[in-house]
Amino acid sequence: MSGIGLIFAFVVAIIVMILAISKLKIHPFLSIMGISVILGLLAGIPLVNQTAADGTVTLGLANVIGAGFSGTFTSIGIVIILGALIGTILEATGAALKLADLVIKLVGPNHPELAVELMGWVVSIPVFCDSGFVILNPIRKAMVRRTGTSSVAMTVALSAGLYASHVFIPPTPGPIAAANTLGIGNNLLLVMGLGALVSIPALIGAYFYAKYIGKTVKSADELNQDETVKTYEQIVAEYGKLPGSWSSLAPIIVPILLMALGSVASMAKWEGMLFDLSSFLGTPIIALAVGTLFGVWLLHTSHKMNKFYDLTNDTLKTVGPILFVTAAGGVLGKVISVSGMVTFITENSSMLEAIGIFFPFILSAILKSAQGSSTVALTTTAGILAPLMGALGLSSPVMSALTVMAIGAGAMTVSHANDSYFWVVTNFGEMTPQQGYKTQTLVTLVEGVCSMLGIFVLSLFLR
C-alpha cells in the first residue's frame, strides 16, 4: 500500500489505537504494539529481510519492530532511569520541597502554574523536554503540596513550558538542525530571539488551558490522597531540617549546566580535548549520572544513605512500565518512518505551497502527528522546504528564521500516543491515557495554534 491509501490506513490505525486504549481498556503497550504490526503489514513492509540486486537490504517487519523498540531504549532509557532516581532522592531528602519554596519565592505563591511553566521553559532550552519533565516532576509535586493547586494543572503547565523552548529555542537540537538546513545556521542569535518571542503566545495559551483543565480532570494522586489533612508545615516537619539551597539545586542544575556546556561547545566549534571533554560531559546520560552523584551526596549529608538501595529499587519499579510503553511508541514511529508515508508527503508537498508561512506549520504538524518525534518533524520538514524557500517567498534571513519557528509550531502539534513525551507526562503526572488526550494532546494543540498565530502576525511586519 502507498500514497493516499497509506495515509488513510494511518488515520484509521490511530483511531483504532485510541479506542483500544480508552474504550476497550487494552494496555497501551499491547495496543500500540498490535497497531504497529497491523500498520506494518498494510504498508507492505516485508515479513523478512529482503536483499536487492545492488545489495541494499530492506528490513523485515520483525527487525523494524526490534529496531524501533531498542532505539527508544538507546535514546532515552537510561536518561529516564537516572532522572527518576534523582527525583526520588530529591523527594526522600526533602530537597524537592526546598526547591518548591525557592520557586514560589521567585514568582509568588499566588501563581504556581506560572512558576512551574516558566521553570520548565528555562530548563528545556538546553535539555530535552522528556528529561526535563522527569527532572522537574518532584518539584511540581512538592509545589502541589505547598500551594494546594490542581496536580493536573501543574502537570500541564510544566509540560507546556518544557515543550515551548524544546521546539523553538536553540541549543535544542531540532531548531539548530532546521536553522542549518534552511541556511541560517550562522545566525542562531536571530533564531533564539525569535524563538523566545514566539514562545510567549504558546505559554500564555497553555497557562490558561492548564488553569481550565485542572478544574475538570483529576489525576490519581488527587483522587487517592491520604495526606490532605496535613499542612505544608507538617509535611516539612516529617523531614526534619530541609537541605540547603545549593545541595537541593545541585542534582538538577549541574546536569543542566553540563548539557548546556556540550551545546555551547558544538555551537562555538571548540576543538581538541576541550571539545571532547565538554561533549562527553554534556551527553544527557553522563550529565544525569553526574547529577545522580550529587544526589547520592545529598543522601549522605541528610544521613539517609541506608535508604539508597530501596530508593533505587522503587525507582526501577516505577519507571519500568513507562519505559516499555515509551518503547512501544518508538516501534510505531519506526514502522511509519519506513512505510513510505514520509516519502509520499515529501513528493506531494507542492500542493501546499500556496499556503505560504502556514505551509511549514501544516507539513510539520502532519509529520509530527504521524511519527511522534518533534525533532524528526523539525529536521524532515526543513529538508523538504530547503529547495522551496525562494518559491514560497521565505528566503530572507528573517523569513527563514520565522520558517524555523513555523516548523517548530507544527512540531508540537500534537503530542499523542506515538510520542514518548506523551507517555512521560501521562505516567509521571499519574493520569490515564484518556486523560492524557484531554490534557497533553490538547495543550500541545493550543500551544501550536497560539504560537502559529503569533508567527503569522510577525510575518506581516517582518521581511
N, C-alpha and C positions, 0 to 999 in steps of 0.2 A: 504494500500500500504506500502511496506517496501523495504529495500535493494536498488538495482540499480534503480528500478523504482522511489523510493523516491528521490534519488539524481537527476535523470533526471527531475522529476517534479519540484524540487527546481530550477534547472538551467533555465528551461522554465519560471517559475514564476518570477525569477529575470529579465529575458529578457523582459517579458511582462510588468513588472512594470516600467522598464526604458523607454520602448517605450510609455507607457501610460503617463508618466510624460513629456518626452521630445518631442514626436511627436504629441500625441493627446491632449496635454496641459491640462490633468486632474490634479487637485490639488494633490500635493504629499500626503496630509493626506488621501484623498479618495482613491488614487491609492494604497498606502501601506496597508490601512485597507482592501480594496477589495481583494488584492492578499493574504493577511493573511488568510482571511476567506476561499478563494478557496483552498489554500495550506493546510489548516487545514482539510478541507473536503476530499481532495485527500489522505492525510496522514492517514485517518481513525480515527481522533480524534472524539470521540462520541459527539452527539449533546447535551446530558445532562449528568450530573454526573453519573458514574457507580460505584457501590459498589460490590467488590469481596466477595467471601465466607469468606476470612480471615479478612474482614473489611477494606481492602485497598480501598481508593476512587480514581478513575480516573476522573480528571476534564473534564467536558464537554466543547465544543468549546467556548460557551459564557463566561464561567468562565475563560478559558485560556486567552481569549481576555481581559477580565476585569483585570486579574492579570498582564498581560503584560503592559496594559495602566497605571494602578495605580502604578505598581512597578517603572516605569520610573519617575513618579512624586515624589515618595518617595525618590528615589536615587539622583535626580538631579534638581527637580523642583524649590525648594526654593533656591538652590545654584545659579541657573541661574538668578532668580529674584534679589537676593541680589547682585550678581556680576554685573549684568547690571545696578542696581541702583548706585553702586559705580562708574561704568564707566560714567554714566550720570552726576553724581556730579563732577567727575574729568573734564569732558568736560565743564560743565557750569561755573566752577570756574576758568578755565584756567590752572588747575593743570596738565592736560594731556600735554599741551604744554610745561610746565616746565619740566616734566619728559622726553619728547622727546628731549629737549635741553640737559639734563643730559646724555642720552644715546648716542647722537650724539657726545658730547664732549669726551665720553669714547672711542668710536670706530673710530670716524672721520666722517665728513659729506659726504665723497665720497663712503661709503659702508653702506647705510641704511638697505639694505636687510640682510646683515651680522649682523648688530647691532640688528635687531629685532629677527633674528633667534637665536642668542646666548642668548638674553634676554629670549626668550621662553624656550630654553634648560635648563637654570638655574632654572627658576621658576617652571618648571614641575617636577623637582626632588622630591619635597615634595607634589606637588599639582596635582590633576587630570588634564589632558590636556583640558577637557571641561571647567572646572572652570578657568584654566589659560588663555584660549583664551578670555573668557568673561572679565576677569580682565584686560588683557593687550590690548584688542582691542582699547580702547580710545587712548592709546599711539601710537599704529600703525597708527590710523587715523591722529593723530597730526603730526607724522613723515612724513606721506604722504604729508601733507600741508607744512611741514617745508622744505622738500627736493624736492618736485615735482616728486617723484618716483611713478611708477605704483602702484595703490592700490592693484591690483591683485597680483603682485609680492610680495608685503609686506604681504598680507594675506597668501599666500602660504609659504613664508619664516617663518612667525610666527607659522603657523600650524605645519610645519615640525620640527621646533626647539622644540616645546612642545611635539610632538609625540615621538621624538627620546629618550628623557630621560624618558618619560612615560613608555615605554616598556622595557628599558634596565637597568635603574639605581634605585636600592633601595634608599630611603624607599618607593617608589611607590609600592602599594600592590601586583601587578602582579608579578614582578620579585622576591619579597620576598617569595610569596607563591610557585612559581616554584622552587626557590632555596631550600626551606624547603622540598618540596616533593621529590626532587632529592638528598637529603641528604647532602647538603652543606649550610644549614641554619646557621651553626655556623661559616661560612667563608664568611660573607657578604662583607667584605673588598675586597676580590678577585672578587666577583661578581660586586661590584661597580666600581672597577678599570677596569675590562674588559668591563663593560657597557659603561664607559666613552670612552674607546678606540674604541670599535666597532661602537659607535655612530658617530665617525668622518667621515667615508665614507658616512654614511647616510646624514649628514649635508652638506658635500661637494656636493654630487649629488643633493640634494634638492636645494641648493643655486643656482646652475647653471640652474636647471629646473625652478626655480622661476624667474630668470632673463629672460629666454626664453619665458615662458608662459605669462609673464607680457606684452610682446610686441604683443601678438596675441589675448588675451582675455581682454575685458574691462568690469568692473563692473558698476552697476547702478550709484554709486557715482562719477564715472569718466565720464559717458555719460551725466549726468544731473547736472554738476557743474554750480553753479551760482556765485562762488567766485573765478573763475580762474583769474580774473584781479587783485585780491588783493595780495599784497605781504605778506610774513610771518609777517613782522613788523606791517603791517596794521591790520592783524588778532589779533596779540598780543595787539595792542593799544585798540581794542574794549573791552578787558577785564580790561583795566586799569593796575594796578600793579598786576603781577602774584604772586601767593602764594610762600612761601619759599620752599626750597628743602624738609625739613623734613615734613612739612604739606602736601606736594604733595605726598610724598612717603608713609606716614603712612597708608592710607586706603588700599594700596596694600601690603606693606611689612609686616604689622602687621598680617594679616591673613596667609601669607606665613610662617612667623615665628611660629605662633601658630600651624599650621598644621604640620610643621617640628617638633615642640616640642612633639606633640602627637605621631608622628612616632618614635622619639627617645625614648620616654617613653616605647613604645611597644617593640622596639628592645633591649633596655637595661633592660627590665623586671623589671621596677620600681614597687614598691608595695605601698599599703596603700593610704592615702589621696593624696600624691604627684602624684601617677599614675592616680587616679580618676580625679583629677583636670586637669592634663595635657591632658588626653584622652578627657575630656569634652571640654576643650578649643580648642583642635586640631580637633574636629569634623568639617568638612567643613561648615556646616550650622552655627555653633556657631562662628567659626573663621571669616566667612564673615559678620556675624551680628556685631561682634566687629569692623571689618573694616568699616561697614556702619556707626557705631557711630563716628568713626574718620572722615568719610566723612561729617556727619552732623556738626561736629565741624568745618570742613573746610568751609562749607557753612556759618556758624556763623561768623567765622573770616573774611570771604570775604564779609560780610554784604549782603548775598543773601538768608537768611532763608525764606524770603517771597516767594521764588520760590520752596520751598521744596515740597509742595503739588502737584504742576503742574509737577515737575520733576518726582515724584513718579508715578503720573497718566500716564505720557508719557512713562515711563519705562514699566509699566504693559501692555500698548497697544503694545509696541514694542516686548516684549518677549512672548506675548500670542500665536501668530502663531508658534513661534519657539517651545514652549512647546508642543503644540498639534501635530506637525509633529514629534517631537522627541518621544513623547509617542506612536505614530503610529509605529515608528521604533521599539520601545520596544515590541509592540504587535507581530510584525513579528518575532523578536528574540525569544519570548516566544513560539510561535507556532512551530518554528523549534526545539526548545530545547525539547519539549515534543512529537515531531513527531516520534522519534526513529532514526533520522538521525545520531546523535552523537553516539548512541549505535552501529549502523551499522559500522560507521567509526572505532570505537574502536575495534570491533570484527574482522575487516579485516585489521588491521594495519600491520600484518605480511607480507603482500605483498610489503610493502615499506621499510622493514628493511634493505635491501641490499644497500640502498642509503647512509647509514652512517650519517654524520653530516647534510646532506641535508634532511634526513627523518624528524627530528623535525621541520624544516622550512616548509616543504610541508604540513605536518599534521596540524601544527598550522595555516598556511595560509588557508587551507581548512575550518577549524573551524571558523577562523576569518571572512572569506567571507560569510560563511553560516549563522552565528548568530549575527555578528556585534560587539560584545564586545571583545576588546583586552584582558582585564583581564580574561574573561571566556576562551578565547583561550589559554592564558598562563597557567592557572591553570588546565584546562582539558587536554591539551597536556602533561603537566608534569605528571599528574596522569597516563596517558596511557603509558608514557615512563619509569616510575619508575621501573617496573619489567623487562624492556628490556635493561637497560643500559649496563649490562655486555655483552649481546649478540651483542650489537651494538659497543662494544669497547669504550664506553664513560664513564666508571665508575671511572676514576681517578678524583681527585678534580678539576684539570684544565679543563679536558674534560667535566666534569659535569657542570662547570661554562660556558664553551663555548656552551654546550647544552642549558642552560638557555638563552644565547644570541641568538642562532638559533631559539629557540621558540619565543623569543621577536621579531626577524626579521619577522617571519611568522605572528605574531600577529598584525603587522602593514600593512599586505598585503592582501587585500586592504580595505580602508575605502570607503564604498558606502552607498546606501540609507537605509540600515538597521542598520547603525551605528549612534548613537546620535551625535558623534563628526562631522560627515559629515554635518549634518544639522546645527549645531552650527557654523561651519566655513562658510558654504554656506550662511546662513542668515545674520550673523554679517558681513561677507565680502561683502554683497549686491550683490550676484551672483545668477543666475538662477540654477536650478538643472542640466541642461545640462552643464553649465559652471563648476559646481561642479565636474562633471565626468572628465572634462578636466584638472582641477586643483587639487582638493583634492584627488580624486581617483588615478590619475596618479602620483602625487608626493609621495603618500604613496607606490605605486609600485616601484618608483625609490628608495625611502629610503630602502624598504625591500630588493631589489635586491643588491643595493650597500653594505649595511651592511652585507648581507649574503656572498657576495664575500670576504669581509674583514675577516669574521669569518672563511671561508674555508681556506684562506691563513694562518691565525693564527693556525688553526688545523694541518697544515702541519709541524709546528715547535714546537708547544706546546703539550706536552703529560703529 
